[in-house]
Amino acid sequence: MSAWTKLSNWLLTFLWMGVIYAFSSQPSDELPDFGLYDLLVKKGGHMLGYAILAWLFSRSWEGFHFSPRNVFLLAFFAAVLYAVSDEIHQSFVPGRHPSAVDVLIDATGAMIGLWVRKILPASLQKTASSDGR
């Protein structure tokens, strides 16, 4: 892996952390209301955001030549640690409050993102080999 690839992986990871930070910086009265689907959209957003973050962390940690198991553990714990810090950050945002439930939702999203990252390449390889390539 080239130095540029390593750097760009980390830049994307930190950029995504900034996106999460920006969303969690919105005061509660400025958050959109999705009506009947409000809870589903917002908690689904938590899961998706942290699935992407864990995926990005795993790509970044691969640049250090850790074993695949350690890459996934580091990515998971880094995403969960960021989720905890994000909930602490929200305690300073008007109308927002920290939530252990949100950390659990974020951790679940991180696990799903890492699981998808693990199985996706294997399924793509099976498809390519079944096509006779």
LOLUMMAR-443009 format. One record per residue: x, y, z of N, C-alpha, C, O in turn. Coordinates in steps of 0.1 Angstrom, whole numbers, plus 5000, padded with zeros to 4 digits. Atoms other than C-alpha are relative to their C-alpha. Layout:
# residues N
XYZXYZXYZXYZ...
//
This chain:
# residues 133
500949885000500050005000500950125000501850145008499249885002501550334989499750105012498750095018500149904990502050625013498850094997498050135006501149925003499450824994498749935003497749995008501250084997496850544997499750005015498650025020500150004985497550525035499450145005498550155012500449874996497150905038498650034996497850085004501349975005494050925017499049925008497849975010500950084991492450645038499750075013498650085017500249934987493050835070499350134998498550175006500749875003491951165054498549984998497650055004501450035001488651005044499349965013498250005016500550044986488250855079499750135008498650145014500249884992488751195095498950094994498250165002501049935006486551365070498649955004497750035007501250064995483751125079499750035014498550055018500149974986484351185116499550155001498650185009500449865000483851555108498550014996497850095001501450015004480551475090499149965012498150035015500750044988479351295121499950115010498950145016499949894991480451575143499150124996498450175005500949895004478551835122498649965002497850055007501450044997475351635124499750015015498650055018500350004986475651595161500150145007499750165018499949874995476351965165498750084998498650205003501349935003472852065154499150005013498949895018500950004988470652185183498749934996498349924985501250095003467551975187498950084993498150014985501149935007465152255175500350024985499450074978499749995014467052255142500049874992500249864980500050135006466751885136498749984992497650034996501350025007464251785109499249895007499649815014501050094994461151595119499549914988498949974978500450095011460451285097498749945003498349834998501450054997456951235112500049865006500749835015500250134995455950885117501349924999501549825007498850085002459350755105501250075007502450035005498949924994461451005127501049915007502249925005499150084992462850745151500849904990502049894992499450095009463550495123501150074991502250024990499049935008465350755101501250045008502350035004498949954992467450905129500849895006502149905005499250114994468450575145500749924988501849874990499450065012469050425110501250084995502250034991498949915004471250725103501249985009502449985005498950044991473250645134500749874996501949874995499450135004473750285123500850024987502049974986499349985013474750385087501250085002502350054997498849924998477050655099501249935006502349955002499050084993478950425122500449884992501649834994499650115009478950135097501050064990502149994988499049935009480750375073501350035007502350015002498849964992483050495100500949885003502149885001499350124997484050145110500749944988501849904988499550055013484550045074501350094996502350034993498949915003486850355069501149975009502349975005498950044990488750275101500749884996502049874997499450125004489349925089500950014988502049954988499149975011490750045056501350075004502450045000498849934996493050285074500949925009502249935007499150084992494350035099500749894992501749844996499350105009495149785071501450054996502349974993498849955004497950015062501249985010502350005006498950034990499849915094500349855000501149815009499750145001499949545084499749925012500449835016500650084989497949425114499349884994499049874982500750125005496349085111498550044998498150145003501449965003492749095097499250015013498450095014500750004987491449015132500250135008499350195013499649884992493349305148499450124993499150224999500649895007492249535120498550025003498150145006501449994997488649465127499750045014498850125017500149964986489049485164500350155002499650225009499649864999490849825161498950094994498650195000501049925007488249955137498750015008498150115010501250004992485349845159500250095013499350175016499849924988486849995191500250154997499850235005499849865003487850315174498750074997498450185001501349945004484350365160499150015013498450115015500849994987482750285195500650125008499850195015499449894992485250525212499550134994499250235002500549885006484250795187498550025003498150135005501449994996480550715194499850065014499050145017500149964986481150765231500450155001499750235007499549865000483051095225498950094993498750204998501049935006480251205202498850035009498250135009501149994990477551145229500450105011499650185015499649904991479651345253500050144994499550245000500149875007479951625227498550055000498350175001501449965001476151625224499550065013498550135013500549944987475751705261500350155000499750225009499849855000477052055252499250074989499350194988500849955011474652105223498650035005498049945011501349974995471452285231498949904996498749874985501250095002468452045235500549864997499649774996499550145002470651735230500549955013500850025022499550074988471751485255500749874997500449814986499450135003474051185257499149885002498249895011500850124999472550845252500849874999501449854989499350135001473950505260499449914989500049834983500750085010471350355237500550044986500749954978499449965013472750565208501449944998501749904987498750065001476250425216499849854996500549804988500350145004474750075214499649994985500049894978500550005014473050155181501250034991501449964980498849975008476350305168500949884999501549854989499250125000478249995179499449894991500249824984500650105009475749775161500250044986500549954977499749955013476149985130501549974996501849924985498650035002479949945133500249854997500949824988499950155002479649565136499449964986500049884979500650035013477349555105500950054989501149974979499149955010479749775085501249914998501649884987498950095000482649545094499749874994500449804987500550135005480649235087499850014985500349924977500249985014479649365053501350014993501549954982498749995006483249455045500749874999501449844990499450145000484349105054499449914990500149844983500650095009481748925033499950054986499849974977500249955013481449155004501149954990500849914979499050055009484849074988499949854997500149814985500150155002484248694993498849984990499049894981501150035009480848714976500350054985499849994976499649955013482248924947501049904993500949884981499150105006485048664942499249884995499649824985500850115004482448384941499350024987499249944978500749965012480448564915500950004988500649954977499050005011483548624893500449864996500549844984499550135004484648264895498949924994499249834986501150075006481148134887499750044985499149974978500249955014481148344855501149954991501149984979498950065008484248154843501250094998502050074989498849915001486748434848501149965008502250025008
//
